[in-house]
Amino acid sequence: MSFFLAIDAGGTKTDYALADETHVLARVRSGTIKLMRTDASVAATNLDGALAELSEATGVAMQAVTRTCIGTAGEVVPLVANWLRQAFSVRVGGELLLLGDVEIALDAAFPGQAGVLVLAGTGSNVAGRTEAGLLSTVGGWGPALADQGSGHRIGHEGLRAAFLARDEGRSTQLLEAILAFWQLSSIGDLVEFANSRPAPDFSRLTEVVLRCAELGDEVASAVLRQQGEELAYLVQLMMRRLKASSTTPGWTPSIAFAGSIMEKIPSVREALLAAVRLEFPDADALAGVVDPVDGAVARARMGRI
């Protein structure tokens, strides 16, 4: 019997599934194993704990695994990719496929079919597959260069918008809410903390921005709308690219979503779809969010294509 390990390695959490040829045998979750989000010792501890859980739950030794598929943001970054290859080579048997997290999510949404996948969690990315089966991506360049609509951008832009509102004399709950969340006592403390090196984890402020928006804070609501619209621009770029390559008159690709932002913050998703439909009024979207691990399981079973 063959066994397949599927992993969605995100910025804050990692989901694992161990499967045979027909069934998923067990699933577990750990903290991140992605360098750039944590150090190697923490990543190794998280990985070891998750692999031990899988073996205990299934009775399958990791050296018996036929193939592993890992989907992660930053799969082309040497720091991330080299550590993952080394870490798995000494812990897990068989072949390793290292793919982008948005690619495994696209496989989960549109197995073997054309479509657009929007992933927004701690970071963000947009992927598409043409009718001819070619994969294409836009965005996904990390928090310093892209990550529109991500938890990082929502948190960071929420903080920036709060200070701008203060300068403009506009009312917002954001500053007091952020001070309380980070357990700081003054604006000066907040300025120092926000500008510290290494930088704080701005993605954790997403819940603060969302809570303020739900309480009617217009500054917070505007941040969520803006991030949805910025992510929509990447989707529009992808839609144009796929339509230009299509041989089917009038075809418009469907859109699917993955990631915690797309799942938990409807206003970002609604703003995104509204902006996309200004250019592509017939664009349809799959309900809910897809589970990227499902795509990683399928790719692990399939092997290289």
C-alpha positions as a Markdown table, in Angstrom:
| # | Residue | x | y | z |
|---|---|---|---|---|
| 1 | Met | 0.0 | 0.0 | 0.0 |
| 2 | Ser | 1.2 | 3.5 | -0.8 |
| 3 | Phe | 0.9 | 6.5 | 1.6 |
| 4 | Phe | 0.8 | 10.1 | 0.7 |
| 5 | Leu | 1.6 | 13.2 | 2.9 |
| 6 | Ala | -0.1 | 16.5 | 2.0 |
| 7 | Ile | 0.8 | 19.8 | 3.7 |
| 8 | Asp | -0.5 | 23.3 | 3.5 |
| 9 | Ala | 2.3 | 25.4 | 5.1 |
| 10 | Gly | 0.9 | 28.8 | 5.9 |
| 11 | Gly | 2.3 | 31.8 | 7.6 |
| 12 | Thr | 0.7 | 31.2 | 11.0 |
| 13 | Lys | -0.4 | 27.5 | 10.8 |
| 14 | Thr | 0.3 | 24.3 | 9.0 |
| 15 | Asp | -2.3 | 21.7 | 8.0 |
| 16 | Tyr | -1.3 | 18.1 | 7.4 |
| 17 | Ala | -3.1 | 15.1 | 5.9 |
| 18 | Leu | -1.9 | 11.5 | 5.6 |
| 19 | Ala | -3.7 | 9.5 | 3.0 |
| 20 | Asp | -3.6 | 6.2 | 1.1 |
| 21 | Glu | -4.7 | 5.6 | -2.5 |
| 22 | Thr | -8.4 | 6.3 | -1.7 |
| 23 | His | -8.9 | 7.8 | 1.8 |
| 24 | Val | -7.5 | 10.4 | 4.1 |
| 25 | Leu | -6.4 | 8.5 | 7.2 |
| 26 | Ala | -5.7 | 11.4 | 9.5 |
| 27 | Arg | -5.4 | 15.2 | 9.7 |
| 28 | Val | -3.5 | 17.4 | 12.2 |
| 29 | Arg | -2.5 | 21.1 | 12.5 |
| 30 | Ser | 0.6 | 22.7 | 13.9 |
| 31 | Gly | 2.2 | 26.1 | 14.1 |
| 32 | Thr | 4.0 | 27.4 | 11.0 |
| 33 | Ile | 7.0 | 25.6 | 9.6 |
| 34 | Lys | 7.7 | 28.4 | 7.2 |
| 35 | Leu | 11.0 | 30.2 | 7.7 |
| 36 | Met | 10.6 | 33.9 | 7.3 |
| 37 | Arg | 7.7 | 33.5 | 9.7 |
| 38 | Thr | 9.6 | 31.7 | 12.5 |
| 39 | Asp | 13.1 | 30.4 | 13.2 |
| 40 | Ala | 14.4 | 26.9 | 12.3 |
| 41 | Ser | 14.2 | 25.5 | 15.8 |
| 42 | Val | 10.5 | 26.4 | 16.2 |
| 43 | Ala | 9.7 | 25.2 | 12.7 |
| 44 | Ala | 11.4 | 21.9 | 13.5 |
| 45 | Thr | 9.6 | 21.5 | 16.8 |
| 46 | Asn | 6.2 | 22.2 | 15.1 |
| 47 | Leu | 7.0 | 19.7 | 12.3 |
| 48 | Asp | 8.2 | 16.9 | 14.6 |
| 49 | Gly | 5.1 | 17.2 | 16.7 |
| 50 | Ala | 2.7 | 17.0 | 13.8 |
| 51 | Leu | 4.5 | 14.1 | 12.1 |
| 52 | Ala | 4.5 | 12.2 | 15.4 |
| 53 | Glu | 0.7 | 12.9 | 15.8 |
| 54 | Leu | 0.1 | 11.5 | 12.3 |
| 55 | Ser | 2.1 | 8.3 | 13.0 |
| 56 | Glu | 0.4 | 7.8 | 16.3 |
| 57 | Ala | -3.1 | 8.3 | 14.8 |
| 58 | Thr | -2.5 | 6.0 | 11.8 |
| 59 | Gly | 0.2 | 3.6 | 12.8 |
| 60 | Val | 2.1 | 4.6 | 9.6 |
| 61 | Ala | 5.8 | 5.4 | 9.9 |
| 62 | Met | 6.9 | 8.5 | 8.1 |
| 63 | Gln | 9.6 | 6.6 | 6.3 |
| 64 | Ala | 6.8 | 4.5 | 4.6 |
| 65 | Val | 5.4 | 7.6 | 2.8 |
| 66 | Thr | 5.6 | 7.3 | -1.0 |
| 67 | Arg | 5.3 | 11.0 | -1.8 |
| 68 | Thr | 4.8 | 14.3 | 0.0 |
| 69 | Cys | 3.3 | 17.4 | -1.5 |
| 70 | Ile | 3.9 | 20.7 | 0.3 |
| 71 | Gly | 2.2 | 23.9 | -0.7 |
| 72 | Thr | 3.6 | 27.0 | 0.7 |
| 73 | Ala | 4.0 | 30.7 | 0.0 |
| 74 | Gly | 7.6 | 31.5 | -0.8 |
| 75 | Glu | 8.4 | 28.2 | -2.4 |
| 76 | Val | 10.8 | 29.9 | -4.7 |
| 77 | Val | 12.6 | 31.6 | -1.8 |
| 78 | Pro | 15.8 | 29.7 | -1.1 |
| 79 | Leu | 15.6 | 30.2 | 2.7 |
| 80 | Val | 12.1 | 28.6 | 2.7 |
| 81 | Ala | 12.6 | 25.9 | 0.0 |
| 82 | Asn | 16.0 | 24.7 | 1.1 |
| 83 | Trp | 15.0 | 24.3 | 4.7 |
| 84 | Leu | 11.8 | 22.4 | 3.8 |
| 85 | Arg | 13.7 | 20.0 | 1.5 |
| 86 | Gln | 16.3 | 19.3 | 4.1 |
| 87 | Ala | 13.9 | 18.9 | 6.9 |
| 88 | Phe | 11.7 | 16.5 | 5.1 |
| 89 | Ser | 14.5 | 14.5 | 3.6 |
| 90 | Val | 15.6 | 13.3 | 7.1 |
| 91 | Arg | 12.1 | 12.8 | 8.5 |
| 92 | Val | 9.9 | 11.5 | 5.7 |
| 93 | Gly | 10.5 | 8.8 | 3.0 |
| 94 | Gly | 9.7 | 9.0 | -0.7 |
| 95 | Glu | 9.6 | 11.9 | -3.2 |
| 96 | Leu | 8.9 | 15.5 | -2.3 |
| 97 | Leu | 6.8 | 17.9 | -4.4 |
| 98 | Leu | 7.2 | 21.6 | -3.3 |
| 99 | Leu | 4.5 | 23.8 | -4.8 |
| 100 | Gly | 3.0 | 27.2 | -4.1 |
| 101 | Asp | 0.1 | 27.3 | -1.6 |
| 102 | Val | -2.1 | 28.9 | -4.2 |
| 103 | Glu | -1.4 | 26.1 | -6.7 |
| 104 | Ile | -2.6 | 23.4 | -4.4 |
| 105 | Ala | -5.7 | 25.5 | -3.6 |
| 106 | Leu | -6.4 | 25.9 | -7.3 |
| 107 | Asp | -6.2 | 22.1 | -7.7 |
| 108 | Ala | -8.7 | 21.8 | -4.8 |
| 109 | Ala | -11.1 | 24.2 | -6.5 |
| 110 | Phe | -10.8 | 23.3 | -10.1 |
| 111 | Pro | -9.2 | 19.8 | -10.5 |
| 112 | Gly | -7.9 | 19.6 | -14.0 |
| 113 | Gln | -10.0 | 22.6 | -15.1 |
| 114 | Ala | -9.5 | 26.3 | -15.9 |
| 115 | Gly | -10.3 | 28.9 | -13.2 |
| 116 | Val | -9.1 | 31.6 | -10.9 |
| 117 | Leu | -8.1 | 31.0 | -7.2 |
| 118 | Val | -7.9 | 33.9 | -4.8 |
| 119 | Leu | -5.9 | 33.0 | -1.6 |
| 120 | Ala | -5.8 | 35.5 | 1.3 |
| 121 | Gly | -4.7 | 34.6 | 4.8 |
| 122 | Thr | -1.6 | 36.0 | 6.5 |
| 123 | Gly | -0.4 | 36.7 | 2.9 |
| 124 | Ser | -2.2 | 36.7 | -0.4 |
| 125 | Asn | -1.8 | 35.4 | -4.0 |
| 126 | Val | -3.9 | 34.8 | -7.1 |
| 127 | Ala | -3.5 | 31.9 | -9.4 |
| 128 | Gly | -5.2 | 30.9 | -12.6 |
| 129 | Arg | -5.2 | 27.9 | -15.0 |
| 130 | Thr | -5.8 | 28.4 | -18.7 |
| 131 | Glu | -8.1 | 26.1 | -20.8 |
| 132 | Ala | -4.9 | 24.6 | -22.1 |
| 133 | Gly | -3.8 | 23.7 | -18.5 |
| 134 | Leu | -1.1 | 26.3 | -18.1 |
| 135 | Leu | -0.6 | 27.7 | -14.6 |
| 136 | Ser | -0.2 | 31.5 | -14.1 |
| 137 | Thr | 0.1 | 33.7 | -10.9 |
| 138 | Val | -0.1 | 37.3 | -10.0 |
| 139 | Gly | 0.9 | 38.8 | -6.7 |
| 140 | Gly | 2.3 | 36.7 | -3.9 |
| 141 | Trp | 5.5 | 38.6 | -3.6 |
| 142 | Gly | 5.4 | 38.9 | 0.2 |
| 143 | Pro | 4.4 | 41.6 | 2.7 |
| 144 | Ala | 7.0 | 44.2 | 1.6 |
| 145 | Leu | 6.1 | 43.9 | -2.1 |
| 146 | Ala | 2.5 | 42.7 | -2.4 |
| 147 | Asp | 0.1 | 40.7 | -0.2 |
| 148 | Gln | -3.0 | 42.9 | -1.1 |
| 149 | Gly | -6.0 | 41.9 | 0.9 |
| 150 | Ser | -4.0 | 39.8 | 3.3 |
| 151 | Gly | -4.1 | 39.7 | 7.1 |
| 152 | His | -0.7 | 41.5 | 7.1 |
| 153 | Arg | -2.0 | 44.3 | 4.9 |
| 154 | Ile | -5.3 | 44.7 | 6.7 |
| 155 | Gly | -3.5 | 45.0 | 10.1 |
| 156 | His | -0.8 | 47.4 | 8.8 |
| 157 | Glu | -3.2 | 49.5 | 6.8 |
| 158 | Gly | -5.6 | 49.6 | 9.8 |
| 159 | Leu | -2.9 | 51.0 | 12.0 |
| 160 | Arg | -1.8 | 53.6 | 9.4 |
| 161 | Ala | -5.4 | 54.6 | 8.8 |
| 162 | Ala | -5.9 | 55.1 | 12.5 |
| 163 | Phe | -3.0 | 57.5 | 12.7 |
| 164 | Leu | -4.1 | 59.4 | 9.6 |
| 165 | Ala | -7.6 | 59.7 | 11.0 |
| 166 | Arg | -6.0 | 61.1 | 14.2 |
| 167 | Asp | -4.1 | 63.7 | 12.1 |
| 168 | Glu | -7.3 | 64.6 | 10.2 |
| 169 | Gly | -9.4 | 64.9 | 13.4 |
| 170 | Arg | -11.7 | 62.1 | 12.3 |
| 171 | Ser | -13.3 | 59.8 | 14.9 |
| 172 | Thr | -12.2 | 56.2 | 15.0 |
| 173 | Gln | -12.1 | 53.4 | 17.6 |
| 174 | Leu | -9.1 | 51.9 | 16.0 |
| 175 | Leu | -6.3 | 53.5 | 18.1 |
| 176 | Glu | -7.8 | 52.7 | 21.5 |
| 177 | Ala | -8.6 | 49.2 | 20.3 |
| 178 | Ile | -5.1 | 48.6 | 19.1 |
| 179 | Leu | -3.6 | 50.0 | 22.3 |
| 180 | Ala | -5.7 | 47.6 | 24.3 |
| 181 | Phe | -4.9 | 44.6 | 22.0 |
| 182 | Trp | -1.1 | 45.2 | 22.2 |
| 183 | Gln | -1.4 | 46.1 | 25.9 |
| 184 | Leu | 0.2 | 49.5 | 25.4 |
| 185 | Ser | -0.5 | 52.6 | 27.5 |
| 186 | Ser | 0.1 | 55.6 | 25.2 |
| 187 | Ile | 0.4 | 56.8 | 21.6 |
| 188 | Gly | 4.1 | 57.1 | 22.1 |
| 189 | Asp | 4.4 | 53.5 | 23.2 |
| 190 | Leu | 2.4 | 52.5 | 20.1 |
| 191 | Val | 4.6 | 54.5 | 17.8 |
| 192 | Glu | 7.7 | 52.9 | 19.3 |
| 193 | Phe | 6.3 | 49.4 | 19.1 |
| 194 | Ala | 5.0 | 49.7 | 15.6 |
| 195 | Asn | 8.4 | 50.9 | 14.4 |
| 196 | Ser | 10.4 | 48.4 | 16.3 |
| 197 | Arg | 12.9 | 46.0 | 14.6 |
| 198 | Pro | 12.0 | 43.2 | 14.1 |
| 199 | Ala | 8.6 | 44.5 | 13.3 |
| 200 | Pro | 5.5 | 43.3 | 15.2 |
| 201 | Asp | 3.1 | 40.8 | 13.6 |
| 202 | Phe | 0.7 | 43.3 | 11.9 |
| 203 | Ser | -1.5 | 40.4 | 10.8 |
| 204 | Arg | -2.7 | 39.9 | 14.4 |
| 205 | Leu | -4.4 | 43.3 | 14.1 |
| 206 | Thr | -6.8 | 42.0 | 11.5 |
| 207 | Glu | -9.2 | 40.9 | 14.2 |
| 208 | Val | -9.1 | 44.4 | 15.7 |
| 209 | Val | -9.9 | 46.1 | 12.4 |
| 210 | Leu | -12.7 | 43.6 | 11.8 |
| 211 | Arg | -14.2 | 44.1 | 15.3 |
| 212 | Cys | -14.2 | 47.9 | 14.9 |
| 213 | Ala | -15.8 | 47.7 | 11.4 |
| 214 | Glu | -18.5 | 45.4 | 12.8 |
| 215 | Leu | -19.2 | 48.1 | 15.4 |
| 216 | Gly | -19.7 | 50.7 | 12.7 |
| 217 | Asp | -16.3 | 52.3 | 12.6 |
| 218 | Glu | -16.0 | 53.8 | 9.1 |
| 219 | Val | -12.2 | 54.1 | 9.1 |
| 220 | Ala | -12.0 | 50.4 | 9.8 |
| 221 | Ser | -14.7 | 49.5 | 7.2 |
| 222 | Ala | -12.9 | 51.6 | 4.6 |
| 223 | Val | -9.6 | 49.6 | 5.2 |
| 224 | Leu | -11.5 | 46.3 | 4.5 |
| 225 | Arg | -13.1 | 47.7 | 1.4 |
| 226 | Gln | -9.8 | 49.1 | 0.1 |
| 227 | Gln | -8.0 | 45.8 | 0.6 |
| 228 | Gly | -10.8 | 43.9 | -1.2 |
| 229 | Glu | -10.5 | 46.3 | -4.1 |
| 230 | Glu | -6.7 | 46.1 | -4.3 |
| 231 | Leu | -6.9 | 42.3 | -4.3 |
| 232 | Ala | -9.6 | 42.6 | -7.0 |
| 233 | Tyr | -7.2 | 44.3 | -9.3 |
| 234 | Leu | -4.9 | 41.3 | -9.3 |
| 235 | Val | -8.0 | 39.1 | -10.0 |
| 236 | Gln | -8.8 | 41.4 | -13.0 |
| 237 | Leu | -5.3 | 41.0 | -14.3 |
| 238 | Met | -5.6 | 37.2 | -14.1 |
| 239 | Met | -9.1 | 37.2 | -15.7 |
| 240 | Arg | -7.8 | 39.2 | -18.6 |
| 241 | Arg | -4.8 | 36.9 | -19.0 |
| 242 | Leu | -7.0 | 33.8 | -19.0 |
| 243 | Lys | -9.6 | 35.2 | -21.4 |
| 244 | Ala | -6.9 | 36.3 | -23.8 |
| 245 | Ser | -5.6 | 32.8 | -24.0 |
| 246 | Ser | -9.1 | 31.2 | -24.4 |
| 247 | Thr | -10.4 | 29.7 | -27.6 |
| 248 | Thr | -14.0 | 29.7 | -26.3 |
| 249 | Pro | -15.9 | 32.9 | -27.4 |
| 250 | Gly | -17.4 | 34.7 | -24.4 |
| 251 | Trp | -15.9 | 32.5 | -21.8 |
| 252 | Thr | -15.2 | 33.9 | -18.4 |
| 253 | Pro | -13.4 | 31.9 | -15.8 |
| 254 | Ser | -15.0 | 31.1 | -12.4 |
| 255 | Ile | -13.5 | 32.3 | -9.2 |
| 256 | Ala | -12.8 | 30.3 | -6.0 |
| 257 | Phe | -11.5 | 31.4 | -2.7 |
| 258 | Ala | -9.2 | 30.0 | 0.0 |
| 259 | Gly | -7.7 | 31.4 | 3.2 |
| 260 | Ser | -8.9 | 32.8 | 6.5 |
| 261 | Ile | -9.5 | 36.3 | 5.2 |
| 262 | Met | -11.8 | 35.0 | 2.4 |
| 263 | Glu | -13.5 | 32.7 | 4.9 |
| 264 | Lys | -14.0 | 35.1 | 7.8 |
| 265 | Ile | -14.3 | 38.6 | 6.5 |
| 266 | Pro | -17.2 | 38.9 | 4.1 |
| 267 | Ser | -16.7 | 42.6 | 3.5 |
| 268 | Val | -13.3 | 42.0 | 1.8 |
| 269 | Arg | -14.7 | 39.2 | -0.4 |
| 270 | Glu | -17.8 | 41.3 | -1.3 |
| 271 | Ala | -15.7 | 44.4 | -2.2 |
| 272 | Leu | -13.5 | 42.1 | -4.3 |
| 273 | Leu | -16.4 | 40.6 | -6.2 |
| 274 | Ala | -18.1 | 44.0 | -6.7 |
| 275 | Ala | -14.9 | 45.4 | -8.2 |
| 276 | Val | -14.2 | 42.4 | -10.4 |
| 277 | Arg | -17.8 | 42.5 | -11.8 |
| 278 | Leu | -17.4 | 46.1 | -12.9 |
| 279 | Glu | -15.2 | 44.7 | -15.6 |
| 280 | Phe | -16.5 | 41.1 | -15.8 |
| 281 | Pro | -20.2 | 41.3 | -14.9 |
| 282 | Asp | -20.8 | 37.6 | -15.7 |
| 283 | Ala | -18.0 | 36.3 | -13.4 |
| 284 | Asp | -19.3 | 33.7 | -11.0 |
| 285 | Ala | -17.8 | 32.6 | -7.7 |
| 286 | Leu | -17.9 | 29.3 | -5.9 |
| 287 | Ala | -19.6 | 29.4 | -2.5 |
| 288 | Gly | -17.4 | 29.2 | 0.6 |
| 289 | Val | -13.7 | 28.5 | 0.6 |
| 290 | Val | -11.8 | 25.5 | -0.6 |
| 291 | Asp | -9.4 | 23.4 | 1.5 |
| 292 | Pro | -5.9 | 23.6 | -0.1 |
| 293 | Val | -4.9 | 20.3 | 1.6 |
| 294 | Asp | -7.4 | 18.5 | -0.7 |
| 295 | Gly | -5.4 | 19.8 | -3.6 |
| 296 | Ala | -2.1 | 18.7 | -2.0 |
| 297 | Val | -3.5 | 15.2 | -1.4 |
| 298 | Ala | -4.5 | 14.9 | -5.1 |
| 299 | Arg | -1.1 | 16.1 | -6.2 |
| 300 | Ala | 0.8 | 13.8 | -3.9 |
| 301 | Arg | -1.2 | 10.8 | -5.3 |
| 302 | Met | -0.6 | 12.0 | -8.8 |
| 303 | Gly | 3.1 | 12.9 | -8.7 |
| 304 | Arg | 4.8 | 15.3 | -11.0 |
| 305 | Ile | 2.9 | 16.5 | -14.1 |
